[in-house]
Amino acid sequence: MRFPIEALCRCGGKIPFTTYGDGDWPSQTCSECGAAIYQSDPLSVSVVAERLLYRSSAELNGGDYSLSIIIATIAVESFLTRLFFKVKGMDNDAKTFAWPTEAQEKAWEAEYPR
């Protein structure tokens, strides 16, 4: 899936950034002043959910309201799922001082409310 976002340069120009999936953001240069601009992912529990919100915003600005609502719903669900597994992993780490195993994560999948 394509994730677009626009950044503002110091000179006032708009620089479009686009990445696919969980790839890195490419560096861009401002077409007006030539300054190099870099985009980084926010510190978040789920970077994918953040990128889905960027995509939802782009669809909303483009006038496709129904797709924007669907993508935003998926983003919230993705964020909550990742947050659930993050909290469960922290709880496991506090008790056992070890990373969770695949068997533990499979058991947590059954616990996660659908």
N, C-alpha and C positions, 0 to 999 in steps of 0.2 A: 504494500500500500504506500502511496506517495503522501508525504507529510510536508506541506508548505508552511512557511512562516515569513513575515516581513520584519526587517529590523530597520531602525532609523540611524542614519549617519549623523555625525556632528554638524555637517553642512546642511542637513535637512532632507537629503535624498533618501529614497526608500530602496533597500536592498533585499531582493527576494532570495530566500534560502529554501532548498528542497532536498529532502533525503528520502530514502526508501527503507522500509522495515526498521531494523535496529542499527542501521549504519551510522557512521559519523557524519556530522554536518560538514559540508565542504566550505573552505574559506572563499570569500568573495571580495571584490573590490568595488568601491563606490564608482558609479559611472560619471558622477559630477566632479568629485575632488580627487579620486584615485586612492583613497585611504583603504587599507586592508581591514576587513571586518571578519570576525570569527564568531560563530554561534556555538554554544555548549548546552548540554542538557541540564535541566534544573536538578537540584538535589531533591530527590523524591523517592517514595517507596516504590513507585512504578513509573519508570520512564516511558514505557509503552502507553500507559494511560495518559500521561501528559501530552505525548505526541498525538494521541487520538483526540484530545481536546483541541489541539492546534488544528487538526483536520476538520473537526466539527465547526470550529470558528470560521475556517475558510469556506466551508459549505454554506454556513449561515450568511456570510458576506456575499456569497455568490447567488443567494436567493433560493437555495434548495433546503427548505425548512424541514421537510420530513426526514431527509438523509442526515441532516445535522442533529436532529433529535435522536435518531437511531445510533449514530456514532457516539454521541455524548452519553447515552445510556450504556453502551458497551464500555466506554472509558470509565464510568463510575463503577460498573461491575468488575472490571479488570483491577481497578485500584483497590476495591474492598477485598477482593480475593487475595491479592498480593499482600495487603495489610494483614489479613487473617494469618497467612502462612508466615509472615515476618514475626508477628507476635508469638505464634506458637513456637517458632524456632528460637526466639529469645527466651521464652519460658523454659524450653528444653535445655538451652545453653546454661541458664542460671542453675538448673538442677543437676546436670550431668557434666558440665564443662566440656561438652563435645558437640560437634556438628550433628544435625539430625541425619539419620540414615534414610535410604529410600523407602524402607518398610514403614518407618514412622511417618514420612510424608504421605504415603499411600493411606495410612490409617487416618491422617488428618483430613484427607479428601472426603472420607466418609462422614467426618464430623462437620464439615463445612455445610451450612444451611443452604439449600437450593431454593 
